Amino acid sequence: MVIIDVDCACLKSEIDFYKIVSDAIGVDSDLCSNLDSLWDLLTTDVERPFRIVLRNSTAARTRMPVFFEKLLVLLRDVESQDREWGFAEGERFELIVE
């Protein structure tokens, strides 16, 4: 299982988040540079099971509230799509927000 552990207290911009994800997955940062490309990457190019853990989420909510809320919606939509597509529990994308 791929687990990306993001300490949101360290994020200064949304670019920092995309860099963490692209580095963890091992793709060029151009493939993960905005919400649309993140959606494409997570829904088609990342092998399951896969988890993103957002630690210290309050820091990101405070520092970049608009981006963080859009990010949460997108990641929850990825979770929903995996359920709708019939991925078994433990074999799909999972978001953990702390």
N, C-alpha and C positions, 0 to 999 in steps of 0.2 A: 504494500500500500504506500502510495506517495502521500506524505503529510507535509504541508507547508505551514510552518508556525510563524505567524507575523506578530511582532511586538509593535502594536499601533503607536505606542509612545515614541518610537523611533522614526515614525513617518513624518516627513516634513512637507511632502506633496504627494499627489497621486502617482507621479512618476516613480517615486520610491516604491510604492506598492507594486506597480507593474514590473519593476526591475527584480524585486524579490521573487515574484511568481515566475517570470521568464527564466531567471537563473535556476530556480528550483526544478523547473520542468526540463531545462536544458534546451531552450529555444532562443532564437535571436530576439532581442528586445523589440524589433519591429513587428514581430508577430503578437506582441502583447503590449500595446501602447495606448489603448483607450478602451472604453467599456465594450464597444462593438467587437473589437478584436479579442478581448478577453472572453466574451461570450462564445465566439467562434472556437477559440482554443479549448475552452472547458467543455463545450458540448460535442466537439468532433475529434479533437486531437489528443485528449488526455485519457490514458488507459484507466479503467476503474479497477479496484476501489481507489478513491482519491478524497483527501480531506484538506480543508483550509481551516486553520485555527487562528482567530483574531483575538489576541490577548490585549489587555489594556484598551479595549475598544472606546472607552470614554475619552481617551486622548484624541483619537481620530474624529470622534463625533464633535469634539470641541474645536479642533484645529481646522478641519475641513468638512463641515456638516453636510453640505450639498453632495459632494462626491461620496462621502461615506454612506449616506442613505441610498443613493443610487447604486452603489456597490452592493449593499445588503440586499436590495431588491433583485439585482442580477443574480447574486449567488443563491438566493432562495428560489429563484426561477430555475436555476440549474438543478437544484435538489428536486423541485417539483417535476421537471421534465424527466429526470431519471426514474422517479416513481411511476410516472405515467407511461414510460416506455418499458416498464416491467423489470427494471433492474432489482434484484433481490436485496433485501436489507443486508448491509455489510459488503455489498458489491457495487455500491453506487457512490456518487458524490455526496459529501457531508460537510456542512458548515457548522463550526462551533464558534460562538461569540462569547467572550469572557470580559 
